[in-house]
Amino acid sequence: MEKRSKYKALAIITSAGKSSRMGQPKALLPFDENHTFIEQIVATYSEQNIATFVVTNELLAPALAPLVAGAGGFLAPCAKPEWQMIDSLRYGLSCLPVANLPLFIQPVDMPFISAPLLKAMLELVAKKPEAFIVPMTPAGPGHPLLIPPGRLNWLKSPATAGGLKKALSELKEPPLPLAWSDSRLALNINTPEDYKKLGL
């Protein structure tokens, strides 16, 4: 990757699961008439000069490769479908070109991020450089999670062995909430019924 210094943050998008309840890859679900979930997410990050890495499995990689590249992202295609989210994140860490930038953690089934949200989260972590940042919506905490640059090795630590959610709950200082009005950031889109409710 050239001109790595131009990036102001990093993002790992997890898209390696089997999507068994959905019945099809969530990454390829239509977001609108012109974009899939994966294209919408990658483009939103890339447009903010955030280096975006999509962790996926080898079976899904051929379908995602042109979409991810077209939206300005990078593919990390060696994850296993049976991996948990934390396994994909640890693999994604090994693919990052630098380790001194804030890192967004973004599930592929939560596509409602926006440029104003990403900007606000980066502004907050600049003021609170040791804090984990999470959007707090009227429906509860959402994604993405923003990890400060000095804490990236936390993802590799034994503290995260039981999964990301459990590890976050056990932090000495809980993630710093950023109040945000869009409750869609907290949605879990796991089944065809969940997707239909979105009205996309």
N, C-alpha and C positions, 0 to 999 in steps of 0.2 A: 504494500500500500504506500503510495507516495504522499508527500506533504502531510504527514501525520500531525504535525504541529497545528494545522488549521482547525482541528476538532476541539470543541470546548467541552465535550463530554462523551461518554461511551454508553451504549445500550446493548443489552442481551435480550433477545426475544426468544422465548422458549416455545418451540413448536415440534417437539419430538414424540409426543404421546400418541397412543393408538386412536384416540377419539372414538372409542368403542360405543359410548352412549349416543354420540352425535350421528354415527354411522357414516361419516365422511370426514376428511381432514378439515379441521376448523380454519386452518390458514387459507383454504380455498373458498370459504363461504363468501358469497357476494356481500360487499359493504354498501355499494350503490351500483348504478348501472354500468360504471366503468372500472370499478376497483374491487378486488378481493380484500379480505381482512388483512392479509400479509402486506399487500401493496399499500393500503391506507396507513398502516402502522409504520412501515419502513419509510415511506415518503414523509410522514409527519416529522419523524426524527431527523432524517437526512436533510430536510429543508432548514433545520436549525443547526446545521453543521455538527451533528452528533453522529459519531461513527457507530453504525448499527450492525450487529452480528446476529444472524438468525440461526439458532441451534436446532437442527432437525435430524431425522434419521435418514439412512441411505435410501430407503424405499421412496420417501417423499421428496428427496433432494432434486431429482430431475424435473419434477413439476414446479418446484419453488425457484430453482436457479434463475430462469429468465425474469420471473416476477420480481425477485429480490434485487437482482442486478439493475433492472429497469427502474426501480424505485430508489436506487442509490445505496443499497446495502451490500452486505457481505454474507456469504453462506458458510456455516460451519456444519458439515453434513455427516459427521461420524457418531452422532448420539444413537442410543439404542431405544427402541420403542418401550421397553420395560422399565427404563430409568424413571426415577422420581424427579421432580422439578429441581431439587438441589443438585442432583447428579448432572443435569443439563447445564446448570449454572456453573458448576465447577469446571466442566468441560469448556464452556464458553469463556471462562476466565483465561484458560490456556491459549485461546485464540486471539486475545486482545493484543493490539500492537504496543500499547503503553499501559501503565498501571498508576499514573499520577493524575487521573481525571475522575470526576464524579461518574458513577455508574448507575444507569437506570435498569431496573429489572421489570420486564414487560411480558406478561403472558399473551399468547397470540389470540386468545379468545376474549380479550378486553380491548376492543379497537377504538374506544371513544376518547382517546387522548387528543390534545390540541396544542397548537403552538403557544397560546397564552399560558396554559398549564405548565408546559415544560420550562418556559422562561421564568415563571414564578417560582418553580421548584429550584432552579439553578440560582436564582437570586437569593433564595432563603439559605441554601447550603453555603453560599459565599459568605453569608453573615454568621452562619453557625457551622463552621467547617468540620466539626466532629459529630454532627447530628445525622441520623438517618431521617429522611423526610418521606412522609406519606400523605396523599390527599385525603382529607376527611370530608365526606359528603353527608347530606342529610340522611342517606341510607347506611352510613357507616364508612369505615376505611376502604379505600380503593387502591387501584394501581395506576401508574407505576410506583414502585418503591425506588427511592434514590439513596444510594450508598455513597458516603463521602470518600474522597480519594485515599485518605489515610486508613480506611477500614476495609479495603477490598479483600485482604487476606482472611477476614472474618468468615467469608464464604467457604474457605478451605479448612476452617478450624473444626475440632471435635464438637464445638457448640452447635453446629448446624447438622450434625449427623442424623438427628431425628426429624429433619425437615425444616423448611424456611419459616413456616408459621410458628412452630414451637420455639425455634431459636429466637425469633423476634420477641416473643412473649417473655423470654427469659433475659433479655438485655437489662443491664443495670439501669440504663436510662432508656425508656421506651421511645419509639420513633416520634419525631416532632411532627404534629399534624399541621397541614396546610389547609385551611378552610376552603372548600370548593363546592360550588352549587350543583354541579352536574352529577346526579346520583347514578348515572349509567357507568361511572368509573368503578362502582362497587358491584356491578352485575356479574353473575356467573353464568356463562352461556355453555351449558353442557349437553343439552338435548335438542332435538328438532323443535320441541315445544318452546323451549327457552328462546330459540332463534326466531320463531314465528312471532313471539310477543314483542320483538323489537320493531316489527313493522318496516323492516328495511326493504 
